[in-house]
Amino acid sequence: MLNDLKFSFVNIDQERLSNELGAKVKYYSNVIHWTLIYSLPLFWLLDYSFLSNDWVTLFFVRIVLAVLTHCIYLYGGLRKNNWEPEIIISFVVGINTVLYSAICALVSISAVLPYFLLFSIFFLLLNVTIFWKPLYSIIQCAISYILIIVLFRLFNKYEEYNVLISNGGGIFFVISTFSCLIGFNRYQLTKREIGKSIIIEMANNRLMDQHEKIMEQQFQINEVNKKLTKLSEYRYNTLHIMLHDFRNFTGSIQMSLDLLKQTNHNLSEEQNEILGYIGIGNDKIKYLSEKLASSTEADGKDIDYNYTEIDLGREVEQAVMNLADAAMMKQINLQLNIDPSSTIVHLDKIFLDQLLSKLFSNVIRYASSGTVLSIHLHKVDNKAVTDIANKGKLLGSQKLEELFNDMNDTKDNKDIVHQNTSGFSIAKKLAEQMGGKLTYNSDESTGNFYRLEFNLFK
């Protein structure tokens, strides 16, 4: 039973898992940092209420430490330094931990209870909110325990530890220790959820691969069907012509034989026998000609595109709807904006369906989770333009060049459906073969941007 509850990270891309965990740590580190800064007025009010003689000093000390922690936070986040988020927030939290521990150890026994309670709440909220390895929470607790014990002994030589415990120290030790357990559970649960989301996305990518393969098979079936249809028409026409010619030929021979037979009284027995042989031969020729016509084979390797008038808007909308489930599983919001008027193009429907399926499925595959994918179809200068934009994580121009030019040039141009070829490169090849153009770009201003252009049909 316990083995069923375990979660395996073996089949997960470890680099991606590390990146996702790092992003989560960075986000919650930012939350904790600004929470500590914005909570300064609460501590000032506490100092003013219980340490009226020293609150001004503590006021400036807290400001100096807040500025110091903010400088460390900014300095560690610079690209040239590139500190780990856990290290940065450890310094930020550690400085505050040292200050709060010193105050709890040095303040008079009569006023220490509210500080211990607030310090307990600090540790509890820290471990409930932050996302980091549990070891860092244990280190923060150990630092606070050591400082409180050591400083209390140095500055309160005549007081026993039981006084400290009875005035809020015991509550602090229990809550802070319990908060470390909460932090451990939170880290494990969040790590599990991130791993599950990665597995779901991997499964979604596999589903998209299967969908793409199904579309390829459907494309091949439609292409073969088109070839067979054309071949059938060719054979039927050839058969019809051959049967017509041979029937005329054998019919004329039969008419001649009939005329000769009508005058057979002038023919010798040998001539009648020869006419019989000719009749039998004519029947055989007639029979064999029909068999030859029925077995005629004609197969063209290359089939021309079957261009028809197509409303591109409907095809784009249908292609997007076919991939809506895949986008939803990846938490990608599809925004479809199509020109309401008809966008008529002169293309091969089978190849166009293949092109759009390849293009959209690969755009979704390489888009970041939780982003918006905008698809806009409009008309510009007698061209039907389909723009696809995603402002998630940039793929980069170099990566796009690799994806769009991953086509084996040694293959025949018509043989565009094969393994180990990027769907982007297939889409680009199809667009070019049908007189269109597929361009792409990836930068900060446009995000990952793709544009498909075809001439409008007049």
C-alpha positions as CSV (number, residue, x, y, z in Angstrom):
1,M,0.0,0.0,0.0
2,L,2.8,2.4,0.9
3,N,4.6,1.7,-2.4
4,D,1.5,2.9,-4.3
5,L,1.8,6.3,-2.7
6,K,5.4,6.8,-3.7
7,F,6.1,9.1,-6.6
8,S,9.0,8.2,-9.0
9,F,11.1,10.9,-10.5
10,V,13.1,8.5,-12.6
11,N,11.3,9.1,-15.9
12,I,11.3,12.9,-15.5
13,D,13.7,15.2,-17.2
14,Q,15.9,16.1,-14.3
15,E,17.2,19.3,-15.8
16,R,13.6,20.5,-16.4
17,L,12.6,19.4,-12.9
18,S,15.5,21.4,-11.5
19,N,14.5,24.5,-13.5
20,E,10.9,24.3,-12.4
21,L,12.0,23.9,-8.7
22,G,14.4,26.9,-9.1
23,A,11.6,29.0,-10.6
24,K,9.3,28.1,-7.7
25,V,12.0,29.0,-5.1
26,K,12.7,32.3,-6.8
27,Y,9.1,33.3,-6.8
28,Y,8.4,32.5,-3.1
29,S,11.8,34.0,-2.1
30,N,10.6,37.3,-3.7
31,V,7.3,37.0,-1.7
32,I,9.1,36.5,1.6
33,H,11.6,39.3,1.0
34,W,8.9,41.9,0.4
35,T,6.8,40.6,3.2
36,L,9.6,41.2,5.6
37,I,10.1,44.7,4.3
38,Y,6.4,45.6,4.5
39,S,6.0,44.1,8.0
40,L,8.5,46.7,9.4
41,P,5.7,49.0,10.7
42,L,4.3,46.1,12.8
43,F,7.7,45.6,14.5
44,W,8.0,49.4,15.1
45,L,4.7,49.4,16.8
46,L,5.7,46.5,19.0
47,D,9.0,48.2,19.9
48,Y,7.1,51.4,20.7
49,S,4.6,49.6,22.9
50,F,6.9,47.4,24.9
51,L,10.4,49.1,24.7
52,S,9.5,52.7,24.9
53,N,13.1,53.7,26.0
54,D,14.9,51.8,23.2
55,W,12.4,51.9,20.3
56,V,14.2,54.7,18.4
57,T,17.4,52.7,18.4
58,L,15.6,49.6,17.2
59,F,13.8,51.7,14.6
60,F,17.1,52.7,12.9
61,V,18.6,49.2,13.4
62,R,15.6,47.7,11.6
63,I,15.8,50.2,8.8
64,V,19.6,49.5,8.3
65,L,19.0,45.8,8.3
66,A,16.1,46.1,5.8
67,V,18.3,48.2,3.5
68,L,21.1,45.6,3.9
69,T,18.9,42.7,3.1
70,H,17.5,44.5,0.1
71,C,21.0,45.2,-1.2
72,I,22.0,41.5,-0.8
73,Y,18.8,40.5,-2.6
74,L,19.5,42.8,-5.5
75,Y,23.2,42.0,-5.7
76,G,22.7,38.3,-5.6
77,G,20.1,38.5,-8.4
78,L,22.4,40.2,-10.8
79,R,23.2,38.2,-13.9
80,K,26.9,38.4,-13.4
81,N,26.6,37.0,-9.9
82,N,23.6,34.6,-10.5
83,W,23.4,33.4,-6.9
84,E,21.0,30.5,-6.2
85,P,17.7,31.9,-4.9
86,E,17.9,29.7,-1.8
87,I,21.3,31.2,-0.9
88,I,20.0,34.8,-1.4
89,I,16.9,34.2,0.8
90,S,18.9,32.4,3.4
91,F,21.0,35.6,3.9
92,V,17.9,37.7,4.0
93,V,16.0,35.5,6.5
94,G,19.2,34.8,8.4
95,I,19.9,38.5,9.1
96,N,16.3,38.9,10.4
97,T,16.6,35.7,12.4
98,V,19.8,37.1,14.1
99,L,18.1,40.4,14.9
100,Y,14.9,38.8,16.3
101,S,16.9,36.2,18.3
102,A,19.1,38.9,19.8
103,I,16.0,41.0,20.8
104,C,14.4,37.9,22.4
105,A,17.5,37.1,24.4
106,L,18.3,40.7,25.5
107,V,14.9,42.2,26.2
108,S,13.7,42.2,29.8
109,I,11.7,39.2,31.0
110,S,8.6,41.3,31.6
111,A,8.5,42.3,27.9
112,V,9.8,39.2,26.2
113,L,6.6,37.3,25.8
114,P,5.1,39.3,22.8
115,Y,8.5,39.2,21.0
116,F,8.6,35.4,21.4
117,L,5.1,35.1,20.1
118,L,5.8,37.3,17.1
119,F,9.1,35.4,16.5
120,S,7.1,32.2,16.6
121,I,4.6,33.5,14.0
122,F,7.5,34.7,11.9
123,F,8.9,31.1,11.7
124,L,5.5,29.6,11.1
125,L,4.6,31.9,8.3
126,L,8.0,31.6,6.8
127,N,7.8,27.8,6.5
128,V,4.2,27.9,5.4
129,T,5.0,30.4,2.6
130,I,8.5,29.8,1.4
131,F,9.6,27.0,-0.8
132,W,13.1,25.7,-0.2
133,K,14.9,22.6,1.0
134,P,13.9,21.7,4.6
135,L,17.6,21.9,5.6
136,Y,17.5,25.7,5.3
137,S,14.6,25.9,7.8
138,I,16.5,23.6,10.2
139,I,19.6,25.9,9.9
140,Q,17.6,29.0,10.6
141,C,16.0,27.4,13.7
142,A,19.4,26.2,14.9
143,I,20.9,29.7,14.5
144,S,18.0,31.2,16.5
145,Y,18.3,28.6,19.3
146,I,22.0,29.0,19.7
147,L,21.9,32.8,19.7
148,I,19.0,32.9,22.2
149,I,20.7,30.4,24.6
150,V,24.1,32.0,24.4
151,L,23.1,35.6,24.6
152,F,20.6,34.9,27.4
153,R,23.4,33.3,29.4
154,L,25.8,36.1,28.8
155,F,23.4,39.0,29.6
156,N,21.2,37.3,32.2
157,K,23.7,35.6,34.6
158,Y,21.3,35.5,37.5
159,E,18.3,34.1,35.6
160,E,17.7,30.5,34.9
161,Y,16.5,29.1,31.5
162,N,13.2,28.1,33.1
163,V,12.4,31.8,33.3
164,L,13.0,32.1,29.6
165,I,10.9,29.0,28.9
166,S,8.0,30.1,31.0
167,N,7.9,33.6,29.4
168,G,7.3,32.5,25.8
169,G,10.5,30.7,25.0
170,G,8.8,27.3,25.3
171,I,6.1,28.4,22.9
172,F,8.7,29.6,20.5
173,F,10.7,26.4,20.6
174,V,7.7,24.2,20.0
175,I,6.2,26.3,17.2
176,S,9.5,26.9,15.4
177,T,10.3,23.2,15.5
178,F,6.8,22.3,14.3
179,S,7.1,24.8,11.5
180,C,10.2,23.0,10.2
181,L,8.0,19.9,9.8
182,I,5.4,22.0,7.9
183,G,8.2,23.3,5.6
184,F,9.4,19.7,5.0
185,N,5.9,18.6,4.0
186,R,5.3,21.6,1.9
187,Y,8.5,21.0,0.0
188,Q,7.8,17.4,-0.7
189,L,4.2,18.0,-1.7
190,T,5.1,20.9,-4.0
191,K,7.9,18.9,-5.6
192,R,5.5,16.1,-6.2
193,E,3.0,18.4,-7.9
194,I,5.7,19.9,-10.1
195,G,6.8,16.4,-11.1
196,K,3.2,15.4,-11.9
197,S,2.7,18.5,-14.0
198,I,5.9,17.7,-15.9
199,I,4.7,14.1,-16.5
200,I,1.3,15.4,-17.6
201,E,3.0,17.7,-20.1
202,M,5.2,14.9,-21.3
203,A,2.1,12.7,-21.8
204,N,0.5,15.6,-23.6
205,N,3.4,15.9,-25.9
206,R,3.2,12.2,-26.6
207,L,-0.5,12.6,-27.4
208,M,0.4,15.4,-29.8
209,D,2.9,13.1,-31.4
210,Q,0.3,10.4,-31.8
211,H,-2.2,13.0,-33.2
212,E,0.5,14.1,-35.6
213,K,1.2,10.6,-36.7
214,I,-2.5,9.9,-37.2
215,M,-2.7,13.1,-39.3
216,E,0.3,11.8,-41.3
217,Q,-1.4,8.5,-41.8
218,Q,-4.6,10.2,-42.8
219,F,-2.6,12.3,-45.2
220,Q,-1.0,9.3,-46.7
221,I,-4.3,7.5,-47.0
222,N,-5.9,10.5,-48.7
223,E,-2.9,10.9,-51.1
224,V,-3.0,7.2,-52.0
225,N,-6.8,7.4,-52.5
226,K,-6.3,10.3,-54.8
227,K,-3.7,8.4,-56.8
228,L,-6.0,5.3,-56.9
229,T,-8.9,7.5,-58.1
230,K,-6.8,9.0,-60.8
231,L,-5.4,5.6,-61.8
232,S,-8.9,4.2,-61.9
233,E,-10.0,6.9,-64.2
234,Y,-7.0,6.4,-66.4
235,R,-7.5,2.7,-66.6
236,Y,-11.2,3.0,-67.3
237,N,-10.6,5.5,-70.2
238,T,-7.8,3.3,-71.6
239,L,-10.0,0.2,-71.4
240,H,-12.9,2.0,-73.0
241,I,-10.8,3.2,-75.9
242,M,-9.1,-0.2,-76.5
243,L,-12.3,-2.1,-76.3
244,H,-13.9,0.3,-78.8
245,D,-11.0,0.0,-81.3
246,F,-10.7,-3.8,-81.0
247,R,-14.4,-4.3,-81.3
248,N,-14.4,-2.2,-84.5
249,F,-11.4,-4.3,-85.8
250,T,-12.9,-7.7,-84.9
251,G,-16.3,-6.6,-86.1
252,S,-15.0,-5.6,-89.5
253,I,-13.2,-9.0,-89.8
254,Q,-16.5,-10.7,-88.9
255,M,-18.4,-8.7,-91.5
256,S,-15.9,-9.7,-94.1
257,L,-16.2,-13.4,-93.1
258,D,-20.0,-13.2,-93.3
259,L,-19.8,-11.8,-96.8
260,L,-17.5,-14.5,-97.9
261,K,-19.6,-17.2,-96.4
262,Q,-22.7,-15.9,-98.3
263,T,-20.8,-16.7,-101.6
264,N,-19.3,-19.9,-100.3
265,H,-20.8,-21.8,-103.4
266,N,-17.9,-20.3,-105.4
267,L,-15.3,-21.3,-102.8
268,S,-13.5,-24.6,-102.6
269,E,-13.5,-26.8,-99.5
270,E,-10.0,-25.7,-98.6
271,Q,-11.0,-22.0,-98.8
272,N,-14.0,-22.7,-96.5
273,E,-11.7,-24.4,-94.1
274,I,-9.3,-21.4,-94.1
275,L,-12.3,-19.0,-93.5
276,G,-13.2,-21.2,-90.5
277,Y,-9.7,-20.9,-89.1
278,I,-9.8,-17.1,-89.7
279,G,-13.1,-16.9,-87.8
280,I,-11.7,-18.9,-84.9
281,G,-8.6,-16.6,-84.8
282,N,-10.8,-13.5,-84.9
283,D,-12.7,-14.8,-81.9
284,K,-9.4,-15.4,-80.0
285,I,-8.1,-12.0,-80.9
286,K,-11.4,-10.5,-79.6
287,Y,-11.2,-12.4,-76.4
288,L,-7.5,-11.7,-75.8
289,S,-7.9,-8.0,-76.6
290,E,-10.5,-7.6,-73.9
291,K,-8.3,-9.4,-71.4
292,L,-5.4,-7.2,-72.3
293,A,-7.5,-4.1,-71.9
294,S,-8.8,-5.2,-68.5
295,S,-5.2,-5.9,-67.2
296,T,-3.7,-2.6,-68.4
297,E,-1.5,-1.1,-65.7
298,A,-0.6,2.6,-65.4
299,D,0.8,4.1,-62.2
300,G,2.3,7.5,-62.0
301,K,4.8,8.1,-59.1
302,D,4.1,11.8,-58.8
303,I,0.6,13.1,-58.5
304,D,-0.1,16.8,-59.1
305,Y,-1.8,18.9,-56.5
306,N,-5.6,18.9,-56.7
307,Y,-6.2,22.6,-56.3
308,T,-9.6,23.7,-55.3
309,E,-11.2,26.9,-53.8
310,I,-10.9,26.7,-50.0
311,D,-12.1,29.1,-47.3
312,L,-8.8,29.3,-45.2
313,G,-10.7,30.7,-42.2
314,R,-12.7,27.5,-41.8
315,E,-9.6,25.3,-42.2
316,V,-7.7,27.3,-39.6
317,E,-10.6,27.2,-37.2
318,Q,-11.0,23.4,-37.6
319,A,-7.3,22.8,-37.1
320,V,-7.3,24.9,-33.9
321,M,-10.4,23.0,-32.6
322,N,-8.7,19.7,-33.3
323,L,-5.8,20.7,-31.0
324,A,-7.9,22.5,-28.3
325,D,-7.6,19.5,-25.9
326,A,-3.8,19.3,-26.3
327,A,-3.6,23.1,-25.5
328,M,-5.9,22.8,-22.5
329,M,-3.8,20.0,-21.0
330,K,-0.8,22.3,-21.3
331,Q,-2.8,25.2,-19.8
332,I,-2.3,27.2,-23.0
333,N,-5.1,29.7,-23.7
334,L,-6.0,29.8,-27.4
335,Q,-7.2,33.1,-28.8
336,L,-8.6,32.8,-32.3
337,N,-9.3,36.0,-34.3
338,I,-10.4,35.3,-37.8
339,D,-11.5,37.8,-40.5
340,P,-15.3,37.3,-40.6
341,S,-15.4,37.6,-44.4
342,S,-14.5,34.6,-46.6
343,T,-10.7,34.1,-47.2
344,I,-10.7,32.1,-50.4
345,V,-7.4,30.5,-51.5
346,H,-6.6,28.1,-54.3
347,L,-4.9,25.1,-52.6
348,D,-4.9,21.4,-52.2
349,K,-7.2,20.6,-49.2
350,I,-5.4,17.4,-48.2
351,F,-2.0,19.1,-48.1
352,L,-3.4,22.2,-46.4
353,D,-4.9,20.1,-43.6
354,Q,-1.5,18.4,-43.2
355,L,0.3,21.8,-43.1
356,L,-2.0,23.4,-40.5
357,S,-1.9,20.3,-38.3
358,K,1.9,20.1,-38.3
359,L,2.2,23.9,-37.8
360,F,-0.3,24.3,-34.9
361,S,0.7,21.1,-33.1
362,N,4.4,22.0,-33.0
363,V,3.6,25.6,-32.0
364,I,1.7,24.2,-29.0
365,R,4.4,21.7,-28.3
366,Y,7.2,24.3,-28.0
367,A,5.0,26.9,-26.2
368,S,5.5,27.5,-22.5
369,S,2.8,26.2,-20.1
370,G,0.3,28.7,-18.8
371,T,0.8,31.2,-21.7
372,V,-1.5,32.7,-24.3
373,L,-1.3,31.5,-28.0
374,S,-2.8,34.1,-30.3
375,I,-3.9,33.1,-33.8
376,H,-4.9,35.9,-36.2
377,L,-6.1,35.4,-39.8
378,H,-6.4,38.6,-41.9
379,K,-5.8,39.9,-45.5
380,V,-2.9,42.0,-46.5
381,D,-2.1,43.1,-50.1
382,N,-4.0,40.3,-51.8
383,K,-2.6,37.7,-49.4
384,A,-4.2,35.6,-46.7
385,V,-2.0,36.0,-43.7
386,T,-2.1,33.7,-40.6
387,D,-0.1,35.1,-37.7
388,I,0.6,32.9,-34.6
389,A,2.2,34.6,-31.6
390,N,3.3,33.2,-28.2
391,K,5.0,35.5,-25.6
392,G,6.1,32.7,-23.3
393,K,9.7,31.4,-23.0
394,L,11.7,32.4,-26.1
395,L,12.9,29.6,-28.2
396,G,15.6,31.8,-29.9
397,S,16.3,32.3,-33.5
398,Q,19.0,29.6,-33.6
399,K,16.5,27.0,-32.3
400,L,13.9,28.0,-34.8
401,E,16.4,27.8,-37.6
402,E,17.2,24.2,-36.6
403,L,13.5,23.2,-36.3
404,F,12.4,24.8,-39.6
405,N,15.3,23.5,-41.6
406,D,15.4,19.9,-40.3
407,M,14.5,18.4,-43.6
408,N,16.5,15.6,-45.4
409,D,17.3,17.1,-48.8
410,T,18.3,13.7,-50.2
411,K,14.6,12.7,-50.1
412,D,12.4,13.2,-53.0
413,N,10.5,16.5,-52.7
414,K,7.2,14.7,-52.8
415,D,8.2,12.3,-50.0
416,I,7.7,14.8,-47.2
417,V,6.2,12.4,-44.6
418,H,9.0,10.5,-42.9
419,Q,10.5,9.9,-39.4
420,N,13.0,12.1,-37.6
421,T,11.9,15.2,-39.3
422,S,10.7,18.3,-37.5
423,G,7.0,19.1,-38.0
424,F,8.0,22.8,-38.6
425,S,10.2,21.8,-41.5
426,I,7.4,19.7,-43.1
427,A,5.0,22.6,-42.7
428,K,7.4,25.0,-44.3
429,K,8.1,22.6,-47.2
430,L,4.3,22.1,-47.8
431,A,3.7,25.9,-47.8
432,E,6.5,26.5,-50.3
433,Q,5.3,23.7,-52.7
434,M,1.8,25.2,-52.8
435,G,3.1,28.7,-53.5
436,G,3.0,30.0,-50.0
437,K,5.5,31.2,-47.5
438,L,6.1,30.4,-43.8
439,T,8.3,32.7,-41.8
440,Y,9.3,32.8,-38.1
441,N,10.9,35.0,-35.5
442,S,11.8,34.9,-31.8
443,D,12.7,38.0,-29.9
444,E,11.6,40.1,-26.9
445,S,9.3,42.3,-28.9
446,T,7.3,39.7,-30.7
447,G,7.9,36.6,-28.6
448,N,7.8,33.3,-30.6
449,F,6.1,34.5,-33.9
450,Y,5.1,32.6,-37.0
451,R,3.5,33.8,-40.2
452,L,1.9,31.8,-42.9
453,E,1.0,33.5,-46.2
454,F,-0.9,32.4,-49.3
455,N,-2.2,34.3,-52.3
456,L,-5.9,35.1,-52.3
457,F,-7.9,33.5,-55.0
458,K,-9.5,36.0,-57.4
